[in-house]
Amino acid sequence: MAEQETKQTIMDKVARIPDPHMGISIVDMGLIQDIDLDEENKKAVITVKPTNPGCMSVANIAMAVKIETEKLDEINEAEVNVIDHMMAEEINKMVNKKE
């Protein structure tokens, strides 16, 4: 699958995740800022920017993005990077923790 098609597949998948406060898609709200792909290793790095730097739901949103993306056949591993949040570093460590 071409890179652009894989990115669109990811966007379509995470578009089903609603913002818990607004009830509309995180994609429609513009929370997904970027998707980088390493097609050789089937890895996606997804950048999430919450609507405000103190958003209480961004950890749950980031985890949902990771889980839903890793359900795709095209992706073996998803890394989610939250940006512009007061606890971004801690959230990123939690969400991307290797077991």
Biopython code that builds the backbone (N, CA, C, O; Angstrom):
import numpy as np
from Bio.PDB.StructureBuilder import StructureBuilder

atoms = [
    (1, "MET", "N", (0.849, -1.176, 0.000)),
    (1, "MET", "CA", (0.000, 0.000, 0.000)),
    (1, "MET", "C", (0.894, 1.239, 0.000)),
    (1, "MET", "O", (1.899, 1.296, 0.709)),
    (2, "ALA", "N", (0.519, 2.205, -0.790)),
    (2, "ALA", "CA", (1.293, 3.440, -0.875)),
    (2, "ALA", "C", (1.193, 4.226, 0.425)),
    (2, "ALA", "O", (0.209, 4.123, 1.158)),
    (3, "GLU", "N", (2.234, 5.013, 0.698)),
    (3, "GLU", "CA", (2.299, 5.768, 1.948)),
    (3, "GLU", "C", (1.063, 6.637, 2.167)),
    (3, "GLU", "O", (0.503, 6.657, 3.263)),
    (4, "GLN", "N", (0.641, 7.347, 1.141)),
    (4, "GLN", "CA", (-0.520, 8.233, 1.293)),
    (4, "GLN", "C", (-1.788, 7.438, 1.591)),
    (4, "GLN", "O", (-2.638, 7.888, 2.360)),
    (5, "GLU", "N", (-1.916, 6.263, 0.989)),
    (5, "GLU", "CA", (-3.077, 5.408, 1.264)),
    (5, "GLU", "C", (-3.053, 4.911, 2.706)),
    (5, "GLU", "O", (-4.095, 4.858, 3.360)),
    (6, "THR", "N", (-1.873, 4.548, 3.207)),
    (6, "THR", "CA", (-1.751, 4.092, 4.586)),
    (6, "THR", "C", (-2.093, 5.219, 5.549)),
    (6, "THR", "O", (-2.792, 4.998, 6.538)),
    (7, "LYS", "N", (-1.608, 6.419, 5.271)),
    (7, "LYS", "CA", (-1.942, 7.571, 6.119)),
    (7, "LYS", "C", (-3.448, 7.815, 6.138)),
    (7, "LYS", "O", (-4.022, 8.104, 7.187)),
    (8, "GLN", "N", (-4.082, 7.699, 4.976)),
    (8, "GLN", "CA", (-5.535, 7.903, 4.905)),
    (8, "GLN", "C", (-6.269, 6.809, 5.656)),
    (8, "GLN", "O", (-7.287, 7.075, 6.295)),
    (9, "THR", "N", (-5.770, 5.583, 5.590)),
    (9, "THR", "CA", (-6.373, 4.474, 6.335)),
    (9, "THR", "C", (-6.302, 4.741, 7.836)),
    (9, "THR", "O", (-7.262, 4.488, 8.565)),
    (10, "ILE", "N", (-5.166, 5.250, 8.288)),
    (10, "ILE", "CA", (-5.016, 5.603, 9.707)),
    (10, "ILE", "C", (-5.990, 6.719, 10.073)),
    (10, "ILE", "O", (-6.675, 6.633, 11.092)),
    (11, "MET", "N", (-6.057, 7.761, 9.253)),
    (11, "MET", "CA", (-6.969, 8.879, 9.531)),
    (11, "MET", "C", (-8.421, 8.397, 9.587)),
    (11, "MET", "O", (-9.192, 8.825, 10.446)),
    (12, "ASP", "N", (-8.784, 7.508, 8.669)),
    (12, "ASP", "CA", (-10.150, 6.977, 8.663)),
    (12, "ASP", "C", (-10.430, 6.194, 9.942)),
    (12, "ASP", "O", (-11.526, 6.273, 10.497)),
    (13, "LYS", "N", (-9.441, 5.440, 10.406)),
    (13, "LYS", "CA", (-9.601, 4.631, 11.612)),
    (13, "LYS", "C", (-9.737, 5.517, 12.854)),
    (13, "LYS", "O", (-10.644, 5.315, 13.661)),
    (14, "VAL", "N", (-8.851, 6.484, 13.010)),
    (14, "VAL", "CA", (-8.902, 7.324, 14.208)),
    (14, "VAL", "C", (-10.023, 8.365, 14.144)),
    (14, "VAL", "O", (-10.377, 8.955, 15.164)),
    (15, "ALA", "N", (-10.572, 8.588, 12.971)),
    (15, "ALA", "CA", (-11.714, 9.511, 12.839)),
    (15, "ALA", "C", (-12.933, 8.981, 13.588)),
    (15, "ALA", "O", (-13.868, 9.732, 13.868)),
    (16, "ARG", "N", (-12.923, 7.708, 13.908)),
    (16, "ARG", "CA", (-14.038, 7.105, 14.656)),
    (16, "ARG", "C", (-13.943, 7.391, 16.157)),
    (16, "ARG", "O", (-14.877, 7.101, 16.905)),
    (17, "ILE", "N", (-12.822, 7.957, 16.594)),
    (17, "ILE", "CA", (-12.635, 8.268, 18.013)),
    (17, "ILE", "C", (-13.243, 9.645, 18.280)),
    (17, "ILE", "O", (-12.804, 10.642, 17.707)),
    (18, "PRO", "N", (-14.254, 9.697, 19.153)),
    (18, "PRO", "CA", (-14.851, 10.999, 19.453)),
    (18, "PRO", "C", (-14.109, 11.715, 20.569)),
    (18, "PRO", "O", (-13.557, 11.079, 21.467)),
    (19, "ASP", "N", (-14.097, 13.027, 20.509)),
    (19, "ASP", "CA", (-13.625, 13.816, 21.631)),
    (19, "ASP", "C", (-14.647, 13.621, 22.748)),
    (19, "ASP", "O", (-15.841, 13.819, 22.526)),
    (20, "PRO", "N", (-14.199, 13.235, 23.948)),
    (20, "PRO", "CA", (-15.152, 12.919, 25.004)),
    (20, "PRO", "C", (-16.004, 14.099, 25.480)),
    (20, "PRO", "O", (-17.074, 13.900, 26.055)),
    (21, "HIS", "N", (-15.536, 15.313, 25.245)),
    (21, "HIS", "CA", (-16.296, 16.475, 25.688)),
    (21, "HIS", "C", (-17.214, 17.017, 24.604)),
    (21, "HIS", "O", (-18.319, 17.478, 24.887)),
    (22, "MET", "N", (-16.753, 16.958, 23.372)),
    (22, "MET", "CA", (-17.513, 17.532, 22.269)),
    (22, "MET", "C", (-18.380, 16.495, 21.550)),
    (22, "MET", "O", (-19.396, 16.834, 20.944)),
    (23, "GLY", "N", (-17.963, 15.228, 21.625)),
    (23, "GLY", "CA", (-18.733, 14.172, 20.975)),
    (23, "GLY", "C", (-18.549, 14.095, 19.472)),
    (23, "GLY", "O", (-19.298, 13.398, 18.788)),
    (24, "ILE", "N", (-17.557, 14.805, 18.952)),
    (24, "ILE", "CA", (-17.278, 14.721, 17.511)),
    (24, "ILE", "C", (-15.873, 14.173, 17.305)),
    (24, "ILE", "O", (-15.064, 14.134, 18.233)),
    (25, "SER", "N", (-15.604, 13.762, 16.111)),
    (25, "SER", "CA", (-14.343, 13.111, 15.759)),
    (25, "SER", "C", (-13.122, 13.960, 16.095)),
    (25, "SER", "O", (-13.104, 15.170, 15.870)),
    (26, "ILE", "N", (-12.096, 13.293, 16.644)),
    (26, "ILE", "CA", (-10.840, 13.994, 16.916)),
    (26, "ILE", "C", (-10.186, 14.478, 15.630)),
    (26, "ILE", "O", (-9.435, 15.453, 15.646)),
    (27, "VAL", "N", (-10.465, 13.808, 14.518)),
    (27, "VAL", "CA", (-9.935, 14.255, 13.225)),
    (27, "VAL", "C", (-10.650, 15.538, 12.799)),
    (27, "VAL", "O", (-10.014, 16.499, 12.368)),
    (28, "ASP", "N", (-11.974, 15.543, 12.923)),
    (28, "ASP", "CA", (-12.740, 16.742, 12.560)),
    (28, "ASP", "C", (-12.357, 17.934, 13.429)),
    (28, "ASP", "O", (-12.436, 19.080, 12.988)),
    (29, "MET", "N", (-11.944, 17.664, 14.663)),
    (29, "MET", "CA", (-11.533, 18.749, 15.561)),
    (29, "MET", "C", (-10.109, 19.209, 15.293)),
    (29, "MET", "O", (-9.677, 20.215, 15.856)),
    (30, "GLY", "N", (-9.367, 18.496, 14.446)),
    (30, "GLY", "CA", (-8.012, 18.895, 14.096)),
    (30, "GLY", "C", (-6.953, 18.462, 15.097)),
    (30, "GLY", "O", (-5.858, 19.024, 15.113)),
    (31, "LEU", "N", (-7.260, 17.471, 15.935)),
    (31, "LEU", "CA", (-6.299, 17.027, 16.941)),
    (31, "LEU", "C", (-5.141, 16.231, 16.346)),
    (31, "LEU", "O", (-4.056, 16.196, 16.926)),
    (32, "ILE", "N", (-5.355, 15.594, 15.201)),
    (32, "ILE", "CA", (-4.278, 14.835, 14.541)),
    (32, "ILE", "C", (-3.490, 15.815, 13.683)),
    (32, "ILE", "O", (-3.977, 16.312, 12.668)),
    (33, "GLN", "N", (-2.259, 16.082, 14.114)),
    (33, "GLN", "CA", (-1.433, 17.087, 13.444)),
    (33, "GLN", "C", (-0.576, 16.511, 12.327)),
    (33, "GLN", "O", (-0.333, 17.169, 11.316)),
    (34, "ASP", "N", (-0.114, 15.260, 12.522)),
    (34, "ASP", "CA", (0.812, 14.685, 11.547)),
    (34, "ASP", "C", (0.863, 13.181, 11.717)),
    (34, "ASP", "O", (0.627, 12.654, 12.804)),
    (35, "ILE", "N", (1.174, 12.500, 10.629)),
    (35, "ILE", "CA", (1.424, 11.063, 10.650)),
    (35, "ILE", "C", (2.688, 10.812, 9.846)),
    (35, "ILE", "O", (2.757, 11.126, 8.658)),
    (36, "ASP", "N", (3.685, 10.245, 10.505)),
    (36, "ASP", "CA", (4.914, 9.833, 9.822)),
    (36, "ASP", "C", (4.919, 8.320, 9.762)),
    (36, "ASP", "O", (4.541, 7.650, 10.723)),
    (37, "LEU", "N", (5.349, 7.781, 8.625)),
    (37, "LEU", "CA", (5.377, 6.327, 8.458)),
    (37, "LEU", "C", (6.777, 5.818, 8.204)),
    (37, "LEU", "O", (7.563, 6.434, 7.484)),
    (38, "ASP", "N", (7.072, 4.689, 8.803)),
    (38, "ASP", "CA", (8.257, 3.894, 8.482)),
    (38, "ASP", "C", (7.679, 2.606, 7.910)),
    (38, "ASP", "O", (7.423, 1.641, 8.630)),
    (39, "GLU", "N", (7.479, 2.620, 6.582)),
    (39, "GLU", "CA", (6.802, 1.488, 5.939)),
    (39, "GLU", "C", (7.579, 0.185, 6.056)),
    (39, "GLU", "O", (6.990, -0.893, 6.142)),
    (40, "GLU", "N", (8.896, 0.289, 6.057)),
    (40, "GLU", "CA", (9.723, -0.921, 6.161)),
    (40, "GLU", "C", (9.443, -1.663, 7.468)),
    (40, "GLU", "O", (9.354, -2.891, 7.484)),
    (41, "ASN", "N", (9.304, -0.913, 8.561)),
    (41, "ASN", "CA", (9.050, -1.522, 9.874)),
    (41, "ASN", "C", (7.577, -1.484, 10.265)),
    (41, "ASN", "O", (7.208, -1.905, 11.361)),
    (42, "LYS", "N", (6.735, -0.975, 9.359)),
    (42, "LYS", "CA", (5.294, -0.886, 9.595)),
    (42, "LYS", "C", (4.993, -0.129, 10.893)),
    (42, "LYS", "O", (4.193, -0.564, 11.721)),
    (43, "LYS", "N", (5.666, 1.021, 11.039)),
    (43, "LYS", "CA", (5.496, 1.849, 12.233)),
    (43, "LYS", "C", (4.914, 3.202, 11.833)),
    (43, "LYS", "O", (5.299, 3.794, 10.825)),
    (44, "ALA", "N", (3.978, 3.671, 12.650)),
    (44, "ALA", "CA", (3.398, 4.998, 12.455)),
    (44, "ALA", "C", (3.702, 5.843, 13.672)),
    (44, "ALA", "O", (3.590, 5.376, 14.805)),
    (45, "VAL", "N", (4.088, 7.088, 13.441)),
    (45, "VAL", "CA", (4.278, 8.059, 14.510)),
    (45, "VAL", "C", (3.219, 9.140, 14.279)),
    (45, "VAL", "O", (3.227, 9.844, 13.269)),
    (46, "ILE", "N", (2.314, 9.246, 15.244)),
    (46, "ILE", "CA", (1.167, 10.133, 15.097)),
    (46, "ILE", "C", (1.272, 11.267, 16.120)),
    (46, "ILE", "O", (1.434, 11.026, 17.316)),
    (47, "THR", "N", (1.179, 12.492, 15.636)),
    (47, "THR", "CA", (1.258, 13.662, 16.495)),
    (47, "THR", "C", (-0.150, 14.156, 16.806)),
    (47, "THR", "O", (-0.955, 14.412, 15.910)),
    (48, "VAL", "N", (-0.422, 14.283, 18.115)),
    (48, "VAL", "CA", (-1.731, 14.734, 18.594)),
    (48, "VAL", "C", (-1.552, 16.053, 19.345)),
    (48, "VAL", "O", (-0.715, 16.161, 20.241)),
    (49, "LYS", "N", (-2.343, 17.042, 18.969)),
    (49, "LYS", "CA", (-2.307, 18.342, 19.644)),
    (49, "LYS", "C", (-3.694, 18.606, 20.232)),
    (49, "LYS", "O", (-4.661, 18.786, 19.492)),
    (50, "PRO", "N", (-3.789, 18.629, 21.570)),
    (50, "PRO", "CA", (-5.100, 18.876, 22.181)),
    (50, "PRO", "C", (-5.563, 20.306, 21.948)),
    (50, "PRO", "O", (-4.789, 21.183, 21.563)),
    (51, "THR", "N", (-6.851, 20.510, 22.194)),
    (51, "THR", "CA", (-7.420, 21.842, 21.966)),
    (51, "THR", "C", (-6.931, 22.866, 22.971)),
    (51, "THR", "O", (-6.955, 24.067, 22.699)),
    (52, "ASN", "N", (-6.479, 22.396, 24.147)),
    (52, "ASN", "CA", (-5.906, 23.320, 25.116)),
    (52, "ASN", "C", (-4.814, 22.610, 25.906)),
    (52, "ASN", "O", (-4.835, 21.384, 26.015)),
    (53, "PRO", "N", (-3.859, 23.357, 26.460)),
    (53, "PRO", "CA", (-2.700, 22.753, 27.110)),
    (53, "PRO", "C", (-3.005, 22.033, 28.420)),
    (53, "PRO", "O", (-2.123, 21.386, 28.985)),
    (54, "GLY", "N", (-4.228, 22.133, 28.905)),
    (54, "GLY", "CA", (-4.598, 21.439, 30.134)),
    (54, "GLY", "C", (-5.679, 20.402, 29.918)),
    (54, "GLY", "O", (-6.300, 19.949, 30.879)),
    (55, "CYS", "N", (-5.915, 20.019, 28.679)),
    (55, "CYS", "CA", (-6.965, 19.053, 28.347)),
    (55, "CYS", "C", (-6.831, 17.792, 29.209)),
    (55, "CYS", "O", (-5.792, 17.133, 29.199)),
    (56, "MET", "N", (-7.876, 17.470, 29.942)),
    (56, "MET", "CA", (-7.847, 16.327, 30.847)),
    (56, "MET", "C", (-8.043, 14.994, 30.120)),
    (56, "MET", "O", (-7.794, 13.937, 30.698)),
    (57, "SER", "N", (-8.479, 15.033, 28.879)),
    (57, "SER", "CA", (-8.798, 13.809, 28.149)),
    (57, "SER", "C", (-7.725, 13.371, 27.166)),
    (57, "SER", "O", (-7.858, 12.316, 26.545)),
    (58, "VAL", "N", (-6.674, 14.148, 27.011)),
    (58, "VAL", "CA", (-5.709, 13.863, 25.947)),
    (58, "VAL", "C", (-4.992, 12.532, 26.151)),
    (58, "VAL", "O", (-4.639, 11.888, 25.163)),
    (59, "ALA", "N", (-4.763, 12.095, 27.377)),
    (59, "ALA", "CA", (-4.117, 10.799, 27.593)),
    (59, "ALA", "C", (-5.003, 9.672, 27.073)),
    (59, "ALA", "O", (-4.519, 8.742, 26.427)),
    (60, "ASN", "N", (-6.296, 9.755, 27.354)),
    (60, "ASN", "CA", (-7.228, 8.745, 26.850)),
    (60, "ASN", "C", (-7.327, 8.782, 25.329)),
    (60, "ASN", "O", (-7.397, 7.741, 24.676)),
    (61, "ILE", "N", (-7.330, 9.976, 24.780)),
    (61, "ILE", "CA", (-7.381, 10.123, 23.319)),
    (61, "ILE", "C", (-6.131, 9.519, 22.695)),
    (61, "ILE", "O", (-6.220, 8.770, 21.723)),
    (62, "ALA", "N", (-4.960, 9.843, 23.251)),
    (62, "ALA", "CA", (-3.698, 9.324, 22.717)),
    (62, "ALA", "C", (-3.664, 7.801, 22.776)),
    (62, "ALA", "O", (-3.229, 7.154, 21.824)),
    (63, "MET", "N", (-4.119, 7.227, 23.882)),
    (63, "MET", "CA", (-4.133, 5.770, 24.009)),
    (63, "MET", "C", (-5.091, 5.155, 22.996)),
    (63, "MET", "O", (-4.780, 4.125, 22.398)),
    (64, "ALA", "N", (-6.243, 5.771, 22.799)),
    (64, "ALA", "CA", (-7.199, 5.268, 21.805)),
    (64, "ALA", "C", (-6.608, 5.324, 20.396)),
    (64, "ALA", "O", (-6.811, 4.408, 19.600)),
    (65, "VAL", "N", (-5.879, 6.393, 20.088)),
    (65, "VAL", "CA", (-5.229, 6.517, 18.776)),
    (65, "VAL", "C", (-4.226, 5.379, 18.588)),
    (65, "VAL", "O", (-4.183, 4.758, 17.527)),
    (66, "LYS", "N", (-3.432, 5.110, 19.603)),
    (66, "LYS", "CA", (-2.440, 4.028, 19.530)),
    (66, "LYS", "C", (-3.125, 2.677, 19.318)),
    (66, "LYS", "O", (-2.749, 1.918, 18.425)),
    (67, "ILE", "N", (-4.117, 2.386, 20.131)),
    (67, "ILE", "CA", (-4.810, 1.092, 20.054)),
    (67, "ILE", "C", (-5.476, 0.904, 18.693)),
    (67, "ILE", "O", (-5.327, -0.144, 18.064)),
    (68, "GLU", "N", (-6.203, 1.911, 18.245)),
    (68, "GLU", "CA", (-6.921, 1.779, 16.971)),
    (68, "GLU", "C", (-5.962, 1.672, 15.793)),
    (68, "GLU", "O", (-6.216, 0.909, 14.861)),
    (69, "THR", "N", (-4.873, 2.418, 15.819)),
    (69, "THR", "CA", (-3.899, 2.355, 14.728)),
    (69, "THR", "C", (-3.231, 0.983, 14.678)),
    (69, "THR", "O", (-3.009, 0.439, 13.596)),
    (70, "GLU", "N", (-2.914, 0.430, 15.834)),
    (70, "GLU", "CA", (-2.257, -0.887, 15.865)),
    (70, "GLU", "C", (-3.188, -2.028, 15.486)),
    (70, "GLU", "O", (-2.725, -3.156, 15.315)),
    (71, "LYS", "N", (-4.465, -1.778, 15.352)),
    (71, "LYS", "CA", (-5.411, -2.791, 14.863)),
    (71, "LYS", "C", (-5.319, -2.968, 13.348)),
    (71, "LYS", "O", (-5.785, -3.969, 12.803)),
    (72, "LEU", "N", (-4.720, -2.001, 12.681)),
    (72, "LEU", "CA", (-4.617, -2.055, 11.214)),
    (72, "LEU", "C", (-3.567, -3.064, 10.774)),
    (72, "LEU", "O", (-2.507, -3.173, 11.391)),
    (73, "ASP", "N", (-3.860, -3.802, 9.711)),
    (73, "ASP", "CA", (-2.906, -4.777, 9.166)),
    (73, "ASP", "C", (-1.623, -4.107, 8.682)),
    (73, "ASP", "O", (-0.551, -4.712, 8.707)),
    (74, "GLU", "N", (-1.738, -2.855, 8.243)),
    (74, "GLU", "CA", (-0.586, -2.146, 7.677)),
    (74, "GLU", "C", (0.392, -1.668, 8.740)),
    (74, "GLU", "O", (1.505, -1.256, 8.413)),
    (75, "ILE", "N", (-0.007, -1.719, 10.010)),
    (75, "ILE", "CA", (0.804, -1.146, 11.091)),
    (75, "ILE", "C", (1.092, -2.192, 12.171)),
    (75, "ILE", "O", (0.179, -2.838, 12.685)),
    (76, "ASN", "N", (2.372, -2.345, 12.503)),
    (76, "ASN", "CA", (2.765, -3.220, 13.616)),
    (76, "ASN", "C", (2.909, -2.448, 14.918)),
    (76, "ASN", "O", (2.648, -2.976, 15.999)),
    (77, "GLU", "N", (3.328, -1.185, 14.803)),
    (77, "GLU", "CA", (3.567, -0.380, 15.993)),
    (77, "GLU", "C", (3.156, 1.065, 15.727)),
    (77, "GLU", "O", (3.448, 1.631, 14.674)),
    (78, "ALA", "N", (2.475, 1.642, 16.705)),
    (78, "ALA", "CA", (2.124, 3.060, 16.629)),
    (78, "ALA", "C", (2.737, 3.776, 17.828)),
    (78, "ALA", "O", (2.650, 3.310, 18.964)),
    (79, "GLU", "N", (3.344, 4.893, 17.551)),
    (79, "GLU", "CA", (3.856, 5.775, 18.602)),
    (79, "GLU", "C", (3.048, 7.059, 18.517)),
    (79, "GLU", "O", (2.903, 7.647, 17.445)),
    (80, "VAL", "N", (2.528, 7.486, 19.652)),
    (80, "VAL", "CA", (1.729, 8.704, 19.670)),
    (80, "VAL", "C", (2.480, 9.763, 20.464)),
    (80, "VAL", "O", (2.894, 9.534, 21.601)),
    (81, "ASN", "N", (2.644, 10.913, 19.850)),
    (81, "ASN", "CA", (3.337, 12.031, 20.495)),
    (81, "ASN", "C", (2.359, 13.174, 20.698)),
    (81, "ASN", "O", (1.898, 13.797, 19.741)),
    (82, "VAL", "N", (2.052, 13.439, 21.956)),
    (82, "VAL", "CA", (1.213, 14.577, 22.311)),
    (82, "VAL", "C", (2.119, 15.806, 22.373)),
    (82, "VAL", "O", (3.204, 15.764, 22.954)),
    (83, "ILE", "N", (1.663, 16.885, 21.773)),
    (83, "ILE", "CA", (2.423, 18.140, 21.788)),
    (83, "ILE", "C", (1.559, 19.241, 22.408)),
    (83, "ILE", "O", (0.336, 19.123, 22.484)),
    (84, "ASP", "N", (2.221, 20.307, 22.847)),
    (84, "ASP", "CA", (1.552, 21.513, 23.350)),
    (84, "ASP", "C", (0.569, 21.232, 24.492)),
    (84, "ASP", "O", (-0.508, 21.824, 24.565)),
    (85, "HIS", "N", (0.964, 20.321, 25.372)),
    (85, "HIS", "CA", (0.177, 20.031, 26.574)),
    (85, "HIS", "C", (1.106, 20.131, 27.771)),
    (85, "HIS", "O", (2.283, 19.785, 27.670)),
    (86, "MET", "N", (0.600, 20.597, 28.895)),
    (86, "MET", "CA", (1.449, 20.806, 30.064)),
    (86, "MET", "C", (2.032, 19.517, 30.630)),
    (86, "MET", "O", (3.006, 19.567, 31.382)),
    (87, "MET", "N", (1.467, 18.373, 30.291)),
    (87, "MET", "CA", (1.989, 17.085, 30.757)),
    (87, "MET", "C", (2.373, 16.180, 29.585)),
    (87, "MET", "O", (2.343, 14.956, 29.709)),
    (88, "ALA", "N", (2.729, 16.775, 28.462)),
    (88, "ALA", "CA", (3.005, 16.006, 27.251)),
    (88, "ALA", "C", (4.068, 14.932, 27.475)),
    (88, "ALA", "O", (3.894, 13.793, 27.041)),
    (89, "GLU", "N", (5.154, 15.280, 28.140)),
    (89, "GLU", "CA", (6.242, 14.324, 28.337)),
    (89, "GLU", "C", (5.766, 13.096, 29.115)),
    (89, "GLU", "O", (6.074, 11.964, 28.741)),
    (90, "GLU", "N", (5.030, 13.317, 30.177)),
    (90, "GLU", "CA", (4.538, 12.215, 31.003)),
    (90, "GLU", "C", (3.525, 11.360, 30.251)),
    (90, "GLU", "O", (3.549, 10.132, 30.335)),
    (91, "ILE", "N", (2.636, 12.023, 29.516)),
    (91, "ILE", "CA", (1.628, 11.300, 28.736)),
    (91, "ILE", "C", (2.295, 10.451, 27.668)),
    (91, "ILE", "O", (1.929, 9.292, 27.477)),
    (92, "ASN", "N", (3.271, 11.016, 26.971)),
    (92, "ASN", "CA", (3.959, 10.271, 25.913)),
    (92, "ASN", "C", (4.670, 9.042, 26.471)),
    (92, "ASN", "O", (4.652, 7.978, 25.852)),
    (93, "LYS", "N", (5.295, 9.185, 27.637)),
    (93, "LYS", "CA", (5.954, 8.033, 28.262)),
    (93, "LYS", "C", (4.949, 6.948, 28.605)),
    (93, "LYS", "O", (5.204, 5.767, 28.372)),
    (94, "MET", "N", (3.815, 7.339, 29.153)),
    (94, "MET", "CA", (2.786, 6.385, 29.548)),
    (94, "MET", "C", (2.188, 5.668, 28.331)),
    (94, "MET", "O", (2.072, 4.443, 28.322)),
    (95, "VAL", "N", (1.816, 6.428, 27.325)),
    (95, "VAL", "CA", (1.153, 5.865, 26.156)),
    (95, "VAL", "C", (2.085, 4.955, 25.359)),
    (95, "VAL", "O", (1.651, 3.924, 24.846)),
    (96, "ASN", "N", (3.358, 5.326, 25.251)),
    (96, "ASN", "CA", (4.294, 4.601, 24.413)),
    (96, "ASN", "C", (5.176, 3.627, 25.183)),
    (96, "ASN", "O", (6.168, 3.127, 24.653)),
    (97, "LYS", "N", (4.818, 3.362, 26.417)),
    (97, "LYS", "CA", (5.581, 2.454, 27.271)),
    (97, "LYS", "C", (5.702, 1.068, 26.635)),
    (97, "LYS", "O", (4.715, 0.483, 26.188)),
    (98, "LYS", "N", (6.911, 0.568, 26.606)),
    (98, "LYS", "CA", (7.159, -0.779, 26.084)),
    (98, "LYS", "C", (6.980, -1.765, 27.233)),
    (98, "LYS", "O", (7.495, -1.569, 28.333)),
    (99, "GLU", "N", (6.251, -2.805, 26.953)),
    (99, "GLU", "CA", (6.008, -3.795, 28.020)),
    (99, "GLU", "C", (7.122, -4.782, 28.139)),
    (99, "GLU", "O", (7.069, -5.674, 28.986)),
]
sb = StructureBuilder()
sb.init_structure("model")
sb.init_model(0)
sb.init_chain("A")
sb.init_seg("    ")
for serial, (resi, resn, name, xyz) in enumerate(atoms, 1):
    if name == "N":
        sb.init_residue(resn, " ", resi, " ")
    sb.init_atom(name, np.array(xyz, "f"), 0.0, 1.0, " ", f" {name:<3s}", serial, name[0])
structure = sb.get_structure()
